[in-house]
């Protein structure tokens, strides 16, 4: 799907035709749409791999413009095998317009398209791209907080768990952090190249914004690394906790089995068809019950003091 936006007095507005200073946003382009983009003078090499989910972050310059590919986070939902992944965003800068291509629709791009970003102008292409890069870095921090909140909820369940379900849930979020770490480090390399290689033709006042983007990316890398280390240690700790919880239950069941077996043991002796002491006494059955009860209570007290119950 191809949508064309252009800055107006009250924000971005959708326009029918491609004009100078516009922003062309493309989501999951098909062959016909790619051919239409080529008709606008975009290099085919820039468009061939744009819909590929596995496309790696990089920059490439051509006479027709500059290609920047970055990865940004995408939420698939808590029920997915991997709740958060990263997908590529292709940004093509030409002399006349900006083109962004994503294989999936995302909240970041919808936020830009809705005009909720202040000071955004499609005519100022470099500043537009820098704002976009900053919001991508910020989106990593937002989704990282969501991951941490989900892990904390699982942590409460794990303290009482005897199953592997919660551990497997945590493993899913650990995979998310691996995706985030890999993508953020690749994004940092691309931004470093943009800054040092002067690939973006930006004004001196945009240098501070580019530096802010790099700081935001590095902060996201650091926080993701911290979360990943904590989660890795938690996996080991909670595996031991689950094993310990199971041992406690088994110890309790073994103690209960011993306590329950004592009255049965005494009853089995007095149920034999042989001469037994006191069998003719009228209170023989009562005394048998009392002895069983006393022995059982004595064992319960011993087990309780030893913390076996």
GIRADA-V397428 format. One record per helix or strand of 2 or more residues. SS is the DSSP state (H for helix, E for strand). FROM is the first residue (numbers start at 1). LEN is the number of residues. If there is no record, write none. Layout:
ss=SS from=FROM len=LEN
ss=SS from=FROM len=LEN
This chain:
ss=E from=2 len=7
ss=E from=11 len=5
ss=E from=23 len=5
ss=H from=31 len=8
ss=H from=44 len=5
ss=E from=58 len=5
ss=E from=65 len=11
ss=E from=84 len=10
ss=E from=98 len=5
ss=H from=107 len=7
ss=H from=125 len=34
ss=H from=165 len=32
ss=H from=204 len=66
ss=H from=284 len=22
